[in-house]
Amino acid sequence: MNELFPVKVECHAGHKADEYPKRFYIDNLCFHVEEIIDRWYQTSALNDENKTNGSFPPANYYKVLASDKKIYILKHETDTDRWFLLIKGESINPYHGKQ
């Protein structure tokens, strides 16, 4: 099971806005991105009439090593400019530990 938790992300802005994440915040705790380990893209899912299926909006994913020496996956939904922390596996709330 994958869960998404909204997070605030500050990005490096180079030749385009939000080029890559530099730091993110979980419950007012700041995590600096020390390394981008991997990066991939999700394109829009299309239904039979070639219209965007809202369940899979276009997004950029970043697998990062943070300042706490843990690995996180950040998702940036490009159409809405929203950022999420992706939690894979068992249900864990990053704000309060295991549920």
N, C-alpha and C positions, 0 to 999 in steps of 0.2 A: 504494500500500500504506500502511495506517495501522498504527502501532504504539503501544502503551500502556506507559508506564513509571511504576511507583508513585512518588509523591512525597508528602512531608509538606506539609500546607497549614495555615496559621493563618488563621482567618476572623473577620470582624466578626459579632458576635452581637447582633442587634437584637431585633425582636419575635419572631424565631425563631432557632434555633441554625443555625450555618453559613450565615448570610444571603448572604455573598459573600466571596471570598478577599481577604486583605490582604497575605499574603506566602507564598512557597513555597520549598522547599529541594530542590536537585539536588546530590547527592553532598556534602552539608554546606555548600553555598554557598547563601546566602540571597538571594532576589530579591523586592523589594518591588513590589507591584502599584501602578503609578502611575495606571492608567486601565483601566476595563473598557470595551472597544471594542464588544463584542457579547455577547449572552447568548441561549442557546436551550435547549430542553428536549427530551428523548427519552422517550417513553412506552414502556411494556413492549410487546414484540411478543407477539401472541397466536397460539396454534396453532388448529387447527380446532375444538377443544373449548373455546375461550375460556379456556384456561389460559395462564399466563405462559410464554413461551419464554425460557429462561435465557440465550440468546445476545444478547438485547437488554434488559438490565435498565433500569429507569427511571434517568435521569441528567440532571444539569444541566451545561451546557457554558459556559465563560467564555473569550472571546478577550480577552487582556489585554496591555497594554503594561507591561513590567517595568522595573525600575531600570537594567538594562543597555541600555535603549532598543530591545530586541527584542520581537517579538510571539510570544506563546505561547498554546496552547489547553489549558485545564485541564478535566478531566472529573471530576465528582463523582457516583459511583454512590450514589444516595440510600438504597437498601435496605441496603447493606453499609457505608455511610459511608466508602467508600474513594475516594481521589483519585489521578488519573493525569495525566501529561503526554502529550498526544496529538501524535505526530510524523507528519506527512503527507509523502508522497513517498518519496524514496529512504531506504534503511535507515540510520538514524543513531542511535547510542546516545549519549544526552546525557551519559553518564558518561565515555565514552571516545572520542568523535568518530565518524567514519565507520567502518563495519564492512567 
